[in-house]
Amino acid sequence: MKNTPLPDFDITSVDEISKIDYITLSGNEPPWQQTKIAIKRGQQYTLLAEGQINWSAKDSSLYGGPGFHLWARIPGGEIENVTRGTGTFVSDVSGTIEVGIYYGLWSNLKGDLKSPTSLYQELTGKLSVTLISWEGDAKLGLKNLKALNQFNRSTLLEAAYEQLQRPKIPPSGWQYLKETGVSDIYAHVIDSGRSRIILNSLNDQGIIRKELEFPITQSTYLNWDWKLIEHPSCVREDRAKSHDYVSVAAEFENGRDLTWIWSSQLDEGHYFDCPVRSWKDRETHYVVRKGGQNKNWLCESRNLFEDVKSSMGFEPRIVTAIWLIGVSTFQHAQASAEFSRIFLKDKNKSLQVL
């Protein structure tokens, strides 16, 4: 990590700014790197980032930007990630802010890596990060800062301000699976008597999760309606470099999940372990639709017990959450879909999820 020179800018001209730090993060440096900014619990801070982390020396199409890789924390508190290139957060503990490149899998929300740091040896590229701590209100500070037209991150400042001015929150009752990152790609709409969740992801990804508890019997079914307006992949999704997809998933009592995907190329009934190394032992994919897109509502009904036993090799006892998944970060394309009328049922009871 290196500190880049400060631009010709007087931070005292914006009353809300406490401190600014400029950091360059190299892709091959595992987290965490300490910044120069100490912060108190309840204080706000903003990250603005540019750059690219390259995943392969042989394939230039494999890369991620700040929205995929940049995370922050104050040691002892929870990790936070930027959305695209910006993010404003409220510190949950006091201490010195740390930033880092995420690659692999977190083992907890404190920022300990589950995957080996040796994975970072494959990465090149860098992220240029501006870190601002606020003495007062971050939204007002960003508004005043961008009005000066002197700062060399004007586009990012505008994006950071818009995030606070018009925040995109997940649908009620759903939360992002934070270990994979918080994003802004889902929205909840109710019209014509239909409650639906809309997914729009351009070179982005996100999993939203609704926690529940539903016992599984041999007659337990997961039902849902969906339509795929734009598929993020035109090649098979069971390879790591093309693992862009849209799916509905169920999480079980042992922490594993089965995700029913709409594949562009793979045949219905085909299943495979997640091709991303850090997810291989956790997630299995089961193809229930094949084709590029279908803008009409289609209905699915899957026997949970049978699908899990045949594809994952165990007999599930409890559904602990339902997930909606959209990934378009490997091929950097657009994923657009809608979900509706999700419910669990068996011969004795049912549970409306959406």
Backbone hydrogen bonds in HBPLUS format (Angstrom, degrees):
<---DONOR---> <-ACCEPTOR-->    atom                        ^
c    i                          cat <-CA-CA->   ^        H-A-AA   ^      H-
h    n   atom  resd res      DA  || num        DHA   H-A  angle D-A-AA Bond
n    s   type  num  typ     dist DA aas  dist angle  dist       angle   num
A0002-LYS N   A0024-THR O   3.24 MM  22  5.20 152.0  2.32 134.2 142.2     1
A0024-THR N   A0002-LYS O   2.76 MM  22  5.20 143.7  1.89 155.0 164.1     2
A0009-PHE N   A0007-PRO O   2.79 MM   2  5.52 118.4  2.17 115.3  97.9     3
A0013-SER N   A0010-ASP O   3.13 MM   3  5.90 168.7  2.14 120.1 123.6     4
A0014-VAL N   A0011-ILE O   3.24 MM   3  5.82 170.4  2.25 116.0 118.7     5
A0017-ILE N   A0014-VAL O   3.18 MM   3  5.88 158.2  2.23 121.6 127.1     6
A0135-GLU N   A0016-GLU O   2.48 MM 119  4.96 156.1  1.53 150.6 157.0     7
A0136-GLY N   A0016-GLU O   3.35 MM 120  4.64 152.6  2.43 119.7 121.6     8
A0018-SER N   A0133-SER O   2.77 MM 115  5.35 166.7  1.79 146.6 144.6     9
A0019-LYS N   A0133-SER O   3.37 MM 114  5.31 151.5  2.45 123.0 129.7    10
A0133-SER N   A0019-LYS O   2.93 MM 114  5.31 165.2  1.95 150.0 154.8    11
A0021-ASP N   A0131-LEU O   2.85 MM 110  5.13 153.4  1.92 147.1 155.1    12
A0131-LEU N   A0021-ASP O   2.83 MM 110  5.13 172.7  1.84 162.2 162.7    13
A0023-ILE N   A0129-VAL O   2.85 MM 106  5.09 167.0  1.86 152.8 157.3    14
A0129-VAL N   A0023-ILE O   2.74 MM 106  5.09 177.7  1.74 169.2 168.4    15
A0025-LEU N   A0127-LEU O   2.87 MM 102  5.18 164.8  1.89 155.9 158.8    16
A0127-LEU N   A0025-LEU O   2.89 MM 102  5.18 151.2  1.97 144.4 154.0    17
A0029-GLU N   A0026-SER O   3.14 MM   3  5.66 162.3  2.18 121.9 122.9    18
A0027-GLY N   A0125-GLY O   2.90 MM  98  5.40 161.2  1.94 149.7 144.7    19
A0033-GLN N   A0099-VAL O   2.84 MM  66  5.41 160.3  1.88 153.8 160.6    20
A0099-VAL N   A0033-GLN O   2.95 MM  66  5.41 157.6  2.00 152.3 154.1    21
A0035-THR N   A0097-ILE O   3.02 MM  62  5.82 160.5  2.06 165.1 163.7    22
A0097-ILE N   A0037-ILE O   2.96 MM  60  5.94 159.5  2.00 174.4 169.9    23
A0039-ILE N   A0095-GLY O   2.74 MM  56  5.49 163.9  1.76 152.5 156.1    24
A0095-GLY N   A0039-ILE O   2.90 MM  56  5.49 161.7  1.93 156.5 161.6    25
A0043-GLN N   A0040-LYS O   3.03 MM   3  5.53 159.2  2.07 139.5 140.3    26
A0042-GLY N   A0091-SER O   2.83 MM  49  5.20 169.6  1.84 140.9 144.6    27
A0091-SER N   A0043-GLN O   2.89 MM  48  5.60 172.9  1.89 162.4 160.2    28
A0134-TRP N   A0044-GLN O   3.01 MM  90  5.55 169.5  2.02 155.1 152.7    29
A0045-TYR N   A0089-PHE O   2.92 MM  44  5.53 149.4  2.02 152.1 160.3    30
A0089-PHE N   A0045-TYR O   2.86 MM  44  5.53 160.3  1.90 162.7 168.0    31
A0046-THR N   A0132-ILE O   2.79 MM  86  5.16 156.7  1.85 150.3 158.4    32
A0132-ILE N   A0046-THR O   2.93 MM  86  5.16 166.5  1.95 152.3 156.8    33
A0047-LEU N   A0087-GLY O   2.82 MM  40  5.35 160.6  1.86 159.3 166.1    34
A0087-GLY N   A0047-LEU O   3.12 MM  40  5.35 136.9  2.31 148.5 149.3    35
A0048-LEU N   A0130-THR O   2.92 MM  82  5.03 152.5  1.99 147.8 154.7    36
A0130-THR N   A0048-LEU O   2.75 MM  82  5.03 163.7  1.77 155.2 160.9    37
A0049-ALA N   A0085-GLY O   2.83 MM  36  5.00 151.6  1.91 154.0 158.0    38
A0050-GLU N   A0128-SER O   3.02 MM  78  5.30 149.9  2.11 142.5 152.0    39
A0128-SER N   A0050-GLU O   2.80 MM  78  5.30 155.7  1.86 148.3 156.4    40
A0052-GLN N   A0126-LYS O   3.07 MM  74  5.79 130.5  2.32 159.4 154.7    41
A0126-LYS N   A0052-GLN O   3.06 MM  74  5.79 118.0  2.46 152.6 150.1    42
A0053-ILE N   A0064-GLY O   2.84 MM  11  5.34 170.6  1.85 164.2 167.5    43
A0064-GLY N   A0053-ILE O   2.91 MM  11  5.34 151.5  1.99 147.2 156.7    44
A0054-ASN N   A0124-THR O   2.84 MM  70  5.12 156.3  1.89 131.6 138.7    45
A0124-THR N   A0054-ASN O   3.14 MM  70  5.12 155.8  2.20 137.1 144.3    46
A0055-TRP N   A0062-LEU O   3.00 MM   7  5.50 166.4  2.02 135.0 138.8    47
A0062-LEU N   A0059-ASP O   3.26 MM   3  5.93 169.7  2.27 118.3 121.4    48
A0068-PHE N   A0065-GLY O   3.08 MM   3  5.55 146.4  2.20 112.2 121.4    49
A0069-HIS N   A0065-GLY O   3.11 MM   4  6.31 153.8  2.18 149.9 158.1    50
A0070-LEU N   A0066-PRO O   2.85 MM   4  4.91 163.4  1.88 134.3 139.7    51
A0102-TYR N   A0069-HIS O   2.77 MM  33  4.83 156.9  1.83 136.4 144.5    52
A0082-VAL N   A0070-LEU O   3.36 MM  12  6.25 158.7  2.41 155.4 159.0    53
A0071-TRP N   A0100-GLY O   3.13 MM  29  5.55 164.9  2.15 160.5 164.1    54
A0100-GLY N   A0071-TRP O   3.02 MM  29  5.55 149.4  2.12 152.0 151.5    55
A0072-ALA N   A0080-GLU O   2.77 MM   8  5.25 152.0  1.85 148.5 155.9    56
A0080-GLU N   A0072-ALA O   2.87 MM   8  5.25 148.6  1.96 151.7 157.5    57
A0073-ARG N   A0098-GLU O   2.95 MM  25  5.37 147.7  2.05 150.3 153.4    58
A0098-GLU N   A0073-ARG O   2.76 MM  25  5.37 166.0  1.78 170.8 174.1    59
A0077-GLY N   A0074-ILE O   2.77 MM   3  5.46 157.7  1.82 156.8 162.0    60
A0079-ILE N   A0109-LEU O   2.91 MM  30  5.77 149.7  2.01 149.5 156.6    61
A0083-THR N   A0086-THR O   2.85 MM   3  5.60 155.7  1.91 161.0 154.3    62
A0086-THR N   A0083-THR O   3.19 MM   3  5.60 172.5  2.19 132.1 130.0    63
A0114-LYS N   A0105-LEU O   2.71 MM   9  5.46 165.9  1.73 154.9 157.6    64
A0115-SER N   A0105-LEU O   3.36 MM  10  5.47 150.5  2.45 143.2 144.6    65
A0107-SER N   A0112-ASP O   2.75 MM   5  5.64 175.1  1.75 160.4 159.7    66
A0111-GLY N   A0108-ASN O   3.43 MM   3  6.06 169.8  2.44 112.5 115.3    67
A0119-LEU N   A0116-PRO O   3.28 MM   3  6.08 169.5  2.29 118.6 121.1    68
A0120-TYR N   A0117-THR O   3.04 MM   3  5.71 154.7  2.11 117.3 123.5    69
A0121-GLN N   A0118-SER O   3.13 MM   3  5.63 157.4  2.19 112.2 118.5    70
A0122-GLU N   A0119-LEU O   3.28 MM   3  6.02 163.4  2.31 117.2 121.2    71
A0123-LEU N   A0120-TYR O   3.04 MM   3  5.36 156.7  2.09 111.7 118.7    72
A0141-GLY N   A0137-ASP O   2.98 MM   4  6.16 157.9  2.03 148.9 156.0    73
A0142-LEU N   A0138-ALA O   2.81 MM   4  6.03 160.3  1.85 155.4 159.5    74
A0143-LYS N   A0139-LYS O   3.01 MM   4  6.19 155.6  2.07 143.5 150.4    75
A0144-ASN N   A0140-LEU O   2.94 MM   4  6.18 161.3  1.97 151.7 156.2    76
A0145-LEU N   A0141-GLY O   2.82 MM   4  5.94 152.0  1.90 145.5 154.4    77
A0146-LYS N   A0142-LEU O   2.96 MM   4  6.05 167.0  1.97 150.5 152.9    78
A0147-ALA N   A0143-LYS O   3.22 MM   4  6.26 138.6  2.40 135.2 145.8    79
A0148-LEU N   A0145-LEU O   3.22 MM   3  5.55 151.5  2.31 104.9 112.8    80
A0149-ASN N   A0146-LYS O   3.38 MM   3  5.72 148.1  2.49 105.3 112.4    81
A0157-LEU N   A0153-ARG O   2.83 MM   4  6.06 151.0  1.92 154.9 164.8    82
A0158-GLU N   A0154-SER O   3.03 MM   4  6.27 155.4  2.10 146.7 152.0    83
A0159-ALA N   A0155-THR O   3.09 MM   4  6.40 155.9  2.15 144.2 150.6    84
A0160-ALA N   A0156-LEU O   2.84 MM   4  6.06 159.5  1.88 152.0 157.5    85
A0161-TYR N   A0157-LEU O   2.92 MM   4  6.11 156.2  1.98 148.8 155.2    86
A0162-GLU N   A0158-GLU O   2.98 MM   4  6.19 159.9  2.02 148.0 153.4    87
A0163-GLN N   A0159-ALA O   3.01 MM   4  6.24 147.5  2.12 144.9 153.4    88
A0164-LEU N   A0161-TYR O   3.10 MM   3  5.36 127.7  2.38 101.9 114.5    89
A0165-GLN N   A0161-TYR O   2.84 MM   4  6.05 153.2  1.91 150.9 160.0    90
A0166-ARG N   A0162-GLU O   2.81 MM   4  5.65 164.3  1.84 147.4 150.8    91
A0174-TRP N   A0171-PRO O   2.95 MM   3  5.50 159.3  2.00 141.1 143.4    92
A0175-GLN N   A0209-ARG O   2.94 MM  34  5.27 160.8  1.98 140.4 145.3    93
A0209-ARG N   A0175-GLN O   2.68 MM  34  5.27 159.2  1.73 143.5 149.7    94
A0178-LYS N   A0176-TYR O   2.88 MM   2  5.32 106.6  2.43 114.3  96.9    95
A0177-LEU N   A0207-ILE O   2.78 MM  30  5.55 159.6  1.82 155.0 157.5    96
A0180-THR N   A0177-LEU O   2.94 MM   3  5.88 162.6  1.97 130.1 135.0    97
A0181-GLY N   A0178-LYS O   2.93 MM   3  4.80 151.8  2.01 100.7 109.9    98
A0200-ASN N   A0185-ILE O   2.94 MM  15  5.18 161.5  1.97 150.3 156.3    99
A0187-ALA N   A0198-ILE O   2.99 MM  11  5.20 144.0  2.12 142.3 151.7   100
A0198-ILE N   A0187-ALA O   2.75 MM  11  5.20 163.7  1.78 158.5 162.8   101
A0189-VAL N   A0196-ARG O   2.90 MM   7  5.45 172.8  1.90 167.6 169.9   102
A0196-ARG N   A0189-VAL O   2.84 MM   7  5.45 171.5  1.85 170.5 173.2   103
A0191-ASP N   A0194-ARG O   3.17 MM   3  5.48 155.7  2.23 144.3 143.3   104
A0194-ARG N   A0191-ASP O   2.90 MM   3  5.48 167.9  1.91 121.4 125.3   105
A0197-ILE N   A0339-PHE O   2.92 MM 142  5.21 154.0  1.99 143.0 151.6   106
A0339-PHE N   A0197-ILE O   2.92 MM 142  5.21 150.3  2.01 145.0 154.6   107
A0199-LEU N   A0337-ALA O   2.83 MM 138  5.11 175.6  1.83 154.6 153.9   108
A0337-ALA N   A0199-LEU O   3.05 MM 138  5.11 155.2  2.11 135.8 141.6   109
A0201-SER N   A0335-ALA O   2.84 MM 134  5.03 165.2  1.86 153.5 157.7   110
A0335-ALA N   A0201-SER O   2.72 MM 134  5.03 154.8  1.78 149.6 158.2   111
A0203-ASN N   A0333-ALA O   2.92 MM 130  5.42 160.6  1.95 160.0 156.7   112
A0328-SER N   A0204-ASP O   2.85 MM 124  5.36 142.9  1.99 157.6 169.7   113
A0206-GLY N   A0326-GLY O   3.02 MM 120  5.71 144.6  2.15 157.9 165.6   114
A0326-GLY N   A0206-GLY O   3.19 MM 120  5.71 155.9  2.26 155.9 163.2   115
A0208-ILE N   A0324-LEU O   3.09 MM 116  5.44 155.4  2.15 152.0 157.3   116
A0324-LEU N   A0208-ILE O   2.95 MM 116  5.44 149.6  2.05 151.4 159.1   117
A0210-LYS N   A0322-ILE O   2.89 MM 112  5.36 162.2  1.92 155.6 161.6   118
A0322-ILE N   A0210-LYS O   3.07 MM 112  5.36 152.5  2.14 140.0 145.8   119
A0212-LEU N   A0320-THR O   2.96 MM 108  5.14 172.7  1.97 126.3 126.5   120
A0214-PHE N   A0319-VAL O   3.06 MM 105  5.13 150.5  2.15 141.8 149.5   121
A0319-VAL N   A0214-PHE O   2.91 MM 105  5.13 170.4  1.91 145.4 147.2   122
A0216-ILE N   A0317-ARG O   2.76 MM 101  5.03 162.7  1.79 139.4 136.5   123
A0220-THR N   A0217-THR O   3.25 MM   3  5.33 156.3  2.31 116.3 112.8   124
A0304-LEU N   A0220-THR O   2.92 MM  84  5.86 144.7  2.05 142.9 154.0   125
A0221-TYR N   A0345-LYS O   2.70 MM 124  5.36 166.8  1.71 166.9 171.7   126
A0345-LYS N   A0221-TYR O   2.97 MM 124  5.36 154.2  2.04 150.7 155.9   127
A0222-LEU N   A0302-ARG O   2.84 MM  80  5.28 154.5  1.90 149.3 156.5   128
A0302-ARG N   A0222-LEU O   2.93 MM  80  5.28 167.9  1.94 147.1 150.4   129
A0223-ASN N   A0343-PHE O   2.91 MM 120  5.39 171.6  1.91 164.3 167.1   130
A0343-PHE N   A0223-ASN O   2.93 MM 120  5.39 156.5  1.99 144.9 150.5   131
A0224-TRP N   A0300-GLU O   3.15 MM  76  5.36 153.4  2.22 133.0 138.3   132
A0300-GLU N   A0224-TRP O   2.78 MM  76  5.36 158.4  1.83 164.9 172.0   133
A0225-ASP N   A0340-SER O   2.86 MM 115  5.08 164.8  1.88 163.9 158.9   134
A0340-SER N   A0225-ASP O   2.94 MM 115  5.08 152.7  2.02 145.2 142.3   135
A0226-TRP N   A0298-LEU O   2.97 MM  72  5.51 151.6  2.05 149.2 158.3   136
A0298-LEU N   A0226-TRP O   2.93 MM  72  5.51 158.3  1.97 145.6 152.0   137
A0227-LYS N   A0338-GLU O   3.09 MM 111  5.45 148.8  2.19 142.8 146.9   138
A0338-GLU N   A0227-LYS O   2.99 MM 111  5.45 151.2  2.08 153.8 160.3   139
A0228-LEU N   A0294-ASN O   3.18 MM  66  5.36 128.0  2.47 142.4 145.7   140
A0294-ASN N   A0228-LEU O   2.87 MM  66  5.36 160.0  1.91 144.0 150.7   141
A0229-ILE N   A0336-SER O   2.85 MM 107  5.22 130.9  2.09 131.8 144.7   142
A0230-GLU N   A0336-SER O   3.06 MM 106  4.82 161.5  2.09 136.4 134.0   143
A0336-SER N   A0230-GLU O   2.99 MM 106  4.82 163.4  2.02 136.2 138.4   144
A0242-SER N   A0239-ARG O   3.08 MM   3  5.55 154.7  2.15 113.7 121.5   145
A0245-TYR N   A0327-VAL O   3.09 MM  82  5.35 121.0  2.46 120.9 136.6   146
A0327-VAL N   A0245-TYR O   2.97 MM  82  5.35 157.9  2.02 160.5 164.8   147
A0262-TRP N   A0246-VAL O   3.26 MM  16  6.12 157.3  2.31 173.9 175.0   148
A0247-SER N   A0325-ILE O   3.08 MM  78  5.19 157.4  2.13 141.8 143.6   149
A0325-ILE N   A0247-SER O   3.01 MM  78  5.19 172.3  2.02 148.5 147.8   150
A0248-VAL N   A0260-TRP O   3.24 MM  12  5.44 154.7  2.31 141.0 144.2   151
A0260-TRP N   A0248-VAL O   2.75 MM  12  5.44 157.0  1.80 172.1 164.3   152
A0249-ALA N   A0323-TRP O   2.96 MM  74  4.81 167.3  1.97 134.2 135.4   153
A0323-TRP N   A0249-ALA O   2.82 MM  74  4.81 166.3  1.84 132.4 136.7   154
A0250-ALA N   A0258-LEU O   2.95 MM   8  5.57 154.9  2.01 151.8 157.4   155
A0258-LEU N   A0250-ALA O   3.03 MM   8  5.57 150.5  2.12 155.2 160.4   156
A0251-GLU N   A0321-ALA O   2.87 MM  70  5.07 169.2  1.88 151.4 151.5   157
A0320-THR N   A0251-GLU O   2.81 MM  69  5.54 159.2  1.85 139.6 146.2   158
A0252-PHE N   A0256-ARG O   2.92 MM   4  5.71 162.6  1.95 173.1 177.0   159
A0255-GLY N   A0252-PHE O   2.92 MM   3  5.54 162.4  1.95 126.3 128.1   160
A0257-ASP N   A0282-ARG O   3.11 MM  25  6.53 156.9  2.16 156.9 161.3   161
A0284-THR N   A0257-ASP O   3.16 MM  27  6.60 156.2  2.22 156.1 163.4   162
A0259-THR N   A0284-THR O   2.89 MM  25  6.26 167.0  1.91 163.9 168.3   163
A0286-TYR N   A0259-THR O   2.82 MM  27  6.07 158.8  1.87 154.8 156.9   164
A0261-ILE N   A0286-TYR O   2.87 MM  25  6.01 143.5  2.01 133.6 145.5   165
A0288-VAL N   A0261-ILE O   3.05 MM  27  6.03 170.0  2.06 161.4 162.9   166
A0263-SER N   A0289-ARG O   2.79 MM  26  5.99 143.1  1.93 159.1 148.6   167
A0291-GLY N   A0263-SER O   2.81 MM  28  6.30 144.4  1.93 146.7 158.2   168
A0270-HIS N   A0267-ASP O   3.13 MM   3  5.76 159.4  2.17 136.7 139.0   169
A0269-GLY N   A0287-VAL O   2.88 MM  18  5.44 175.0  1.89 146.7 146.5   170
A0287-VAL N   A0270-HIS O   2.85 MM  17  5.44 176.5  1.85 169.3 170.6   171
A0272-PHE N   A0285-HIS O   2.94 MM  13  5.37 148.5  2.04 144.3 154.1   172
A0285-HIS N   A0272-PHE O   2.79 MM  13  5.37 176.5  1.79 160.3 161.1   173
A0274-CYS N   A0283-GLU O   2.98 MM   9  5.61 164.1  2.01 151.8 147.7   174
A0279-TRP N   A0276-VAL O   2.86 MM   3  5.49 155.9  1.91 124.8 132.8   175
A0280-LYS N   A0277-ARG O   3.41 MM   3  5.32 159.0  2.46 101.6 107.5   176
A0282-ARG N   A0279-TRP O   3.01 MM   3  5.20 154.9  2.07 111.1 119.2   177
A0283-GLU N   A0279-TRP O   3.04 MM   4  5.91 163.1  2.07 175.0 170.9   178
A0307-ASP N   A0303-ASN O   3.00 MM   4  6.11 168.5  2.02 158.4 162.1   179
A0308-VAL N   A0304-LEU O   2.96 MM   4  6.01 167.9  1.98 156.1 159.5   180
A0309-LYS N   A0305-PHE O   3.05 MM   4  6.09 165.7  2.07 148.0 152.6   181
A0310-SER N   A0306-GLU O   3.01 MM   4  6.04 162.5  2.04 147.4 152.3   182
A0311-SER N   A0307-ASP O   3.06 MM   4  6.01 156.1  2.12 142.3 148.8   183
A0312-MET N   A0308-VAL O   2.75 MM   4  5.23 154.5  1.81 145.0 151.6   184
A0313-GLY N   A0309-LYS O   3.19 MM   4  4.68 136.4  2.39 107.3 116.4   185
A0353-VAL N   A0342-ILE O   2.79 MM  11  5.23 157.8  1.84 144.2 148.0   186
A0354-LEU N   A0342-ILE O   3.05 MM  12  4.91 158.0  2.10 138.0 136.5   187
A0344-LEU N   A0351-LEU O   2.87 MM   7  5.08 154.9  1.93 148.6 152.0   188
A0351-LEU N   A0344-LEU O   2.68 MM   7  5.08 153.2  1.75 150.0 154.2   189
A0346-ASP N   A0349-LYS O   2.85 MM   3  5.60 156.9  1.90 168.6 172.7   190
